[in-house]
Amino acid sequence: MENKASIRVRLLDHQMSDDLLKETVYRLVAGGATEIVVLPTQIARVKYLLADSAIQIGSVIDFPLGASTVEKKVFEAAHAYQAGAGFLEVCVNLADIFEHPVRVKELRESLFSLALSNGKLSFYLDTRQVKELTLVKFERAMKPLGWTRLSLGEDLPYREALRLAEIFKSDTATKLALTINVHQITSQEKQKLVANGLTRIAISHLNFS
């Protein structure tokens, strides 16, 4: 179950200047954020900015397409952990899931041993251009792969997040920790998503007003 006091915010803008990054991070601290997800190139900088904070830093690997080789993903994940990331989302693509399941299992096994000594690990899929039937097929195909954490979408509206929650709502046997990444959300909308099986909700816009 999600910690209801937890606020995970995603800052994944390749064009964000250092000044804007610094300002945004400090505003997130003041706004009550408990976790911040940044690009791999920003981990060390954000870790420095958060030196006196308990906020957890996460990052994304091979974002957003997930088309790199297993070796490249493992290398980038190891580097991100060394830079200070406490949790990672490793991007995957549907072609590998449907056509190369052995490769996906190899990726999971390689990353699992790495994560055991470094931090939490999730797999990530950008769902914004994926049709519902394909998502249903993906949900079925991923079950034999042994995934326990999954992150979906990016900057999504609430209705799309709810649709994903309904598709990926897991039974008690799978114990899937599911994160859906939305643009912004109200307390009432969050409650409904959690009721539909979400473990965590991440936002890309924290209202500072």
Buried (B, 14 or more C-beta within 10 A) or exposed (E): EBEEEBBBBBBBBEEBEEEEBBEBBEEBBEBEBBBBBBBBEBBBBBBEBBEEBEBBBBBBBBBBEBEBEBEEBBEBBBBBBEBBBBBBBBBBBBEBBEEBBEBBBBBBEBBEEBBEEBBBBBBBBBBEEBEEEEBEBBBEBBEEBEBBBBBBBBBBEBEBBBBBBEBBBBEEEBEBBBBBBBBEBEEEBBEBBBEBBBBBBBBBEBEEE
